[in-house]
Amino acid sequence: MKWVTRERPKTDRIACPWLIKSFIDPEAEFLYVPAEEVLDVAAQEGAHSYDAPGAEFTHRDGLCSFEVLVEDHGIEDPAVKLLARIVHGADIADDRDATPQSRGLLAVAEGFHLLDLGDQRQLELSLPVYDALYAWCKSEVEAGRAA
């Protein structure tokens, strides 16, 4: 299935593909398009839209798009839920201190964005960051250190 979002991704638009490929749709293909084209491209491609105004999966009720995907797909993995809190803090300006790791993830996401690698290359290089962060979250949960 194709998934469409806004071009020039930062935190949520990179975290969501990691979640989608890891827990929702392993064969997912991601398209980055101008914001005003997201819904039209999604309709033309028969794709899911995310993290864009009016998208199928986007911010709602104080949640970032990553959290919405976790909720809507019933993902109960405690490590994913911890990762969701970290992503939330990195993505939502008013909640930067949601976790101690949120500002670090924001710095990494902003750094990748500033490298101006192109959307697909940025996604490719960033996914292992989320693999590593998820592994850390699993370790925290297993050790009983995750709240």
Protein Blocks (a to p, Z undefined) as FASTA:
>chain_A
ZZdddehiafklmmmmmmmmmmmmmmbccddddfklmmmmmmmnopacehiehiabdcee
hiafklmmmmmnopabfklmmmmmmmmmmmmmklmmmpmklmmmmmmmmmmmmnonojkl
mmmmmmmmmmmmmmmmmmmmmnopaZZ
